[in-house]
Amino acid sequence: MKSIKSIIYILGFIILFTGCELDYENNPNEVNSPPSSGLLNDATKKMMDDFYDEWFQGRFTLVTVQYWTQTAYADEDRYVYRESQRETWEDFYANLEDLRQVIQLNTDEETRVENSQYGSNANQIAVARILMSWTFNVMADTWGDIPYYSYGAEDPDFQALQMAGAETEILAPVYATQDKIYADILNELDEAEAMIEEDGDGVVADVIYGGDMAKWKKFANSLRLRVALKLRGANASLADAHIADAIARGVFTSVDDNANFVYESADVNAGPFYRAFNVSNRTDFAISHPFCQLLLGNNLFDHDLNDITDNPFFGVRDPRIEMYANPNRDGDYVGMPVNENSTQAQLFVWQSFPGDKIINTPDFTQSLMEFAEVSFILSELNGWDQTHYENGVRASMAKWGIAPAQVEAYISALPPANEETVLTQKYIALYMDAHTAWQEYRRTGFPKTLITPGTEFSVIPEPGTKLDYTFTSLVEGLTDLPFRLQYPDFERTLNGDNRSQAVSRLNNGDALDSKLWWDVD
């Protein structure tokens, strides 16, 4: 088998290594004919690590949507992201190539029979298509136009993952447009759900549902619901057709349907933030001031103690704060403010770190999608329905282990369902799935409890101490959260012409404030 680095889309790896006398076709440390089960297992684990690690989620989306703030660094909190975060692009394509090989091994007449021992060929292909759709949705949400691969469509613009060994080798693939990408993602999820054989052999390497193909069908439909909802402002007819069909065919109906990946207890395969805090000894993250105040039921205030936010749950303390965060040294919950620089950040000593379930539990459960999110989507689609709204809150609290009596007391104190309450509860429930929360903020503008660039605010970390801040973006002209991430720099050299064409289609070029196709507000 080719090494992962030699088979990914990124043509740079192919080009850069041509000058090295390395035999990537016959690596003595790797098996020559990888089973589809090994590829699927490997791709799933690496996909989770790459997406939810301390770099792509921790220092990018978690701080961007102000769930967390960094205690030792401040640049990313103010939107100057490291090149290494943009280069996660190459890791995503590496995982996508593994998934493409799973499909190929279960399609090719020479290998499909042998690999059917790991689950029916149709089920393995369907799972790979669903995971590819999940990944490509993340990537398109992050960058916009990207090189794209489709199993079910033969669009000439879908050129990713066509490398050595393919019928047509393409080392510089075009960037497909977002409208084509999202439409095909919806189609892939539709077709993948339809091809699942519930009475066939489940997928052996399935570390998400343990081979339960009925739940994969629900996941495909629920993910289609997430993607279609996002597109309603840009293509309502396409979105509404998929929304209606996905619901009719069956979406998540309980927390038992959540698409979960459970890390292992051993340090080497433990959850990413357990490893960050307990293995690497990095205490770089704290709960953010805006998120902490939202959970405590407080408003944010300026230097004169005037309210600058209107917490829709003012006066209602959210019991999830005890799971989301740890008390600080004084036994209180105090969020970390966005600081002017890294030196200033290190002088703040009152912060609450993330909760034990996140940073001190090696076998952390990371969700790709949850019933809570589906419930909030259904509430929105049904005119801010109260029952679905309450279902979403209950589902989120059940996931985090909140006692039933606390759940009911909290729900009874909430204001009724409306646009702001539903979407703000959705934001609270999406904690630890910060990329989806970022997508939702760009789609809806909620929650209204975040601090935007140029805002003056103050923090009272303990009685008698008031600290005044101004949130100043390091990116000139940026007055809101970023709308996208810039392309990795290596694409300028390795796929420059196609990158340039993609950049020309963005309203402000390769910048953080260039809106994506579906971001119409």
N, C-alpha and C positions, 0 to 999 in steps of 0.2 A: 504494500500500500504506500502511496505517496505520503510524505509527512503532511500534517495539517497545513503547515506554512507554505508548502509547495502547491497545494491544490485550491487555495482560496481564490476568490475573485480578484483580489488586489493584484493587479498586474505588476505592481512595483516589486513584489517579492519574487516574481518570476524574473524580472529584469535585473534586480539587484544581485540575485544569486547566480546569474549566468557567468559572472567572473570568478566564482568560487568553484573549485573542483570538488563539489559535493555530489554524492550519488543519491538524489532524492527519489529515484525510481526504486531503489533496492536498499532501503535503510535496514541494516542488520538488527536494529533495535525494535523493529515493528513487524507485525505479521504481514504476509504478502496478500492474503485474502481476508479482510476484516469481515466479521459477521455483521449483519444489519443491526443486531441487538446491541453490539458494542458501540457502533457508530451512533445509534439513537441515544443510548445511555450517556455517552461522552458529550454529545451535542447538547443534551438537556442540562446536564450539570454545568458545562461551561457557559451556556446561555444564561443560566441563573447567576453564576459568578460574575460574568461580564456586565450584566445589566444592573444587578442589585449590590454591587460591591461598594467599597468606601470611596471609589473614584467617580464612577459614572453616576451612581445615585447619591452617595454621601456628599461629595464636593460639588456636584452639579445640581441635580433636580431637588434633592432634599433641602438645600439651602436656597435655591431659586424660588421655590414656592413657600419658603419660610416655615417649614416644619422644624428645621434645625438651623443653628448658626455655628460657625467654627470658633473654637476657643483659642486657636494658635495662629490662624491665618484669616485674612479678611478679604483678599482680592476676589475670590470666587463668590463670596457673599454679595459682592458689588459688581458681579458679572464679567470679571476678567478670568476666563477659564483657561486651564492649562492645555497645551497641545496634546498631552497624553489622553485627555478626556475626549478630544475630537478623534483621536486615533483608535478609540474603541470601535470605530467603523470597521477596521480590519478584523477585529475579533468577531464581530457580528457576521461578517462574510465567511469567516472560517467555520463557524457553527452552521451557517446556511449550506455550505458545501458538504458538510457531514450529512445533513438532512437530505440534500439532493442525492447523495450516494445511497442513502437508505431507499429512496424512491427507485433509483436505478437498479439496485440489487433485487428489488421486488418486482421489477418490470422486465428486465432482461431475461430471455428464455434460458440462458446458460446458468443463471444464478437464482432465479425466482423459486424453483422447487427446493433447493437446498436451504434457502433462507425462510421458507414457509414454516420451518420448525420454531421460529421465533414469533409466531403469530400469523394469521392469514395474510397473504400478500396485500389484499385490499385494505385491511386494517392498518398495517404498517405504513402504507402509502398515505392513508387518510391522516394518521397521526402526524406524519412528517409534514404534510401540507398545512395542517392546522398550526403547528409550531413555526413553520416558515411564515405563515400569514401573521402570526403574533409578532414575530421578529421584524418583518418588513413594515408592519404598522408602526412599531417603535421607531424604526429608522426614518420613515417618511415624516412622522411627527416631529422628529428631531432636526432633520436637515432640509426636507422638501423633496425636490427631484433627486432621485438616486438611480444607479444601475439596478435593474430589477429582473427577477427570474420568475417564470410561471410554469407550472406543470400542465395546466389545462388550456392555455392560450398560446397562439403562435404569432403574436404581435412582433413585427420586426424590431421594435424598440425594446423588447425584453431580452437583453443580451448578457446579463450577468451570469456568472458561473459556467460560461462556455470556454473551456480551456483545453489544455493538452488532453487528448483522449476523446474529446467531443468531436462530433461530425464536422462542425465548423468552429475553429479556434478563434476566439475574439479576446484580444488582450487589452483593448481599449473600448469598453462597452459604452454606449450612449447612456445618458441619464434619462430614464423614462419620466414623463410628466406626472404630477401628483394625481390629476384626474384619472389617468389611465391606471396608475398603481392602486389607488383605493378601490376603483371599480373592479379590478381583477382580484384584489384581496377579498372583496365580498363574494365574488364568483368562486374563488378557491374554497372559501369556507362553506359556501352553499354545496358545492360538489363534493367536498371532503365529507361533510355530514351525510350526504346521500349515499356515498360509497361504503360507509361503515357497515360491517356485517355483525350485528349484535349476536347472532347465533354462530358466528365463526370464532376461530381461536383468537383470544385476546392477545395483546402485544406483550411479549415477555419482558422487554426492557422498559416497560411503562412505569416510571417512578413518580408519576403524577396521580394516576387513577388505578394503578395496580392491575391493568388489563380490563377494567370495566368499560366496555365500549359504549354502553348507554350514556355514561357520564361524559365521554368524549363528544357525543352528539350534542349534549346540552352545552358543553363548552364551546363548540363550534358555533352554535346558534347564539349564545350569549355574547361571544366575541364579535359576531356579525352585528349584533345589536349595538355594541359599543362603537364600532366603526361607522355604521350607518347613521347613528344619531349625530355624530360629528359632521357628517356631510350634508345635513338637511339644509343648511343655509346656502350651500354651493350647488347642490343637485337634489332638490326635494323629491322629485319623482323617483329617482334611483334609490334614495335613502328610504323613503316610505315603503316602497315595494319590498325591500329587504327586511325592514323592521317588521312589517306585517307577517312575512313568510317565516322569519326566525321565531317570532312569538308563537305562531301557529304550530311550528314543528317542535317547540319545547325548549325553553331556557331554564336557567337555574330556578329551583323552587325551595331550596333550603341551604343552610350552611354546609350540609353534607355534600353538596354539589361543588363547593369551592375548588378551583384548580390550584392545588397546593403542592409545593415542593418542600419536603422536610429534609433539612441538613442532618448530618451525622453527629454523633457525640464526640468522635475523635477530632482533635484539633485540626488535623490536615484537611478534613472535609466539613468542618463546623461552619456555622453561619458567618457571613462576611463581617458583621460588626462584633460578633464574639471574637473573631480572629483579630480584628483591629484593636479592640480594647484589652483583650486578655493574652493574646499571643504576641502581637506587635507592640503592646503597651502604648497605644496611641489614644489619648483622651482628648481627641480633637473636636468632638461634637457635643453640643448641648441643645436642649430644647430652646426654640427661638422665643423671644419676648412676645411677638404677636400671637403665636400659637398657644403659648402658655396662658395668656390673658383671655383668649377665646375660650379655652377649656375651663378656666376659673370663673367665667361669666362676667368678665370686666371689660371695660372700654380702654382703648389707648388714649393717652392725653399728651398735650404739648407742654412746652416749658412753663406755661402759666397754669397748668393743671386743667386746661379746658379739653373736653373730649374731642378726639379727632376721628374716632370710629364709632359706629353704632352696632354693638354686638347684638345680633338678633336673639341671643340667649342670655341677655344681661340678667345677672342675679341668679343664674342657674349653674351650679357647679357640675361639671361632667365627670362622672366616676371613672371614665377611661384614663383620666390624667394619672391615676395611680399605676396604670399599666404602661402608658406612653412615656412616662418620665419617672425619675427617682427624686425623692426630696433632697434638697441641698444640705449643706453642712449644718444649717439651723433647723432642719426639719420642715422647711417650706418649699413651695414650688415657685421658682424664679426663672424666668426665661432670659436667655442671653441676647443682648441687643446687637444689632449690626454695628460694628465699630469702624472707625475711620482708617485704622491700619492694624497690622498684626501686633505691634507693641501695645497699643491701647487695648486690644482684645485680651491680652494676657494679664492685664491689670484687673479685669472683672473677675471676682472670686466668689460670687454668690450663685452661680449658675446651677441648674438642675440638669443632670446628664440623662440620656435616654434610659428607658425602663429596663429592668432586669431581664424581661422576656426577650429583649432585643440584643443587649450587649453582654449579658451573663448567662445566656442559654445557648449552648453549642448547637443543639438540635432544633434550631429556630425554624418555624414554619413560615415560608414566604409564599404569598399568594400571587398567582398570575392574574386571576380575576375572581371576584367573590359575589355571592348572592346579595350582599348588601348593595353593591353597585347596581346590580340588575334591578333591585327593588326601587332605588332612587330613579333609575331610568324609566321604569314603568310608572312611577308617580308623575314624572314630567310628561310622559306621553299621554297620560290620562288627566291632564289639566291640574297637576299638583295634587294628586289623590292622597288623602290622609292615610288610608290603610297601607298602601305601598310605602309611604313615608315612614310610618311606624315600623313596618317590617324591616326596612333598611336599618333603622337605629337598633332594633333588637338583634338583627343579624350581626352587625358590627360588634355589639357588646357581647354577644354569645361567643364570637371568635376570640375575644380577649379575656373571656372568663369572668365577666362581671356577674355578680349574684343577681338572680331574678328579681328579688325585692328592690334592689338598687335600680335595676333597669326600669321597672314599672314606675317607681317614684320619679325617676328622671323624665320618662316619657310624659307622665301626667303633668309635669311642670313646663313642658315645652310649649311654645306658641304653635298654632295650627300650621298645616302645610301651606306654603306658598313658594314662589320662585326662590326667594332668598333663604328661607329656612331649609328647604329641601336641598338646594345646592350647597349650602354651608355645611349641613350634616353630611352630605356626600364627600365634601373636602375632609371633614374630620375622619370619616370612615376610610378614606383612601390613604391614610397615614401608612407609611412604608411601601406605598406604590406611588411615589412622588411624580413619576413621569405621567401617569394618567391624571393626577391632580393638576399638573402643568397644562396638559391638553385641555382639561375642563376649564381652567382659568382663562385660557386663550379663547375658548369657545363661548364662554358665558360672562366673563368678568367677575365671577364669584370665586372666593369669598371677598367681601368688602372690608375685611379686617386686616388685610396686609398693609405693610408700609411701602409706599412707592418712592422712587428717587425724588429728592427735594423736600421730603417731609421732615419737619421738626418733631421730635418726640422725647419723652422723658421716662425714666425708670426709677422706681423707688424700691431698691433691692432689700432694704431693711428700714425699720422706723428711724427717721431722722436723717436719712441719706437720699438725696435726689440727684440723679445724673442726667445731664442734658445731652442730646445727640441730634445730629442731622444726617439723614440717610442720603449720602452722596454717591451716585453711580460713578464708577471709573470709566464708563463708556460715554463719551460726549454725545449729548442729544437724546440719550435714552431716558424716557420719563415713565416707563412702565416696566413690567417684567419682560425679559427677552421673548421674542416670538419664535426663535429658532436658534440653532447652534451653527457656527460657521463650519464649512467643510475642512477636513484635515489638510494641512499644508502639502503633504506629499502628492495630493491629487493635482496640484499645479504642474508638477513635473511629469508625473506618470500618466495622467489622463487629461492633460491641460485643455485641449480643444473641447472635449465634451463637458468638462467642468465649466468652462467659460460660457458655453451655450446655456447650461443650467443657471448659472449666475445671472445671465442676461434676462432670464425670465422672472427673476425676483424683483420686486418693486423698488428695493433699495440695495440691490447687489448682495454680495456675500456678507451680510451684516446681521447683527442680532435683532434689529428692528424691521427686517423684511418679513412681511406676513406670509403665511402659508396659504395655499389655494382655498382651503376650507374656512380659514379665519376671516370671516366677512364682516365682523362687527368693528 
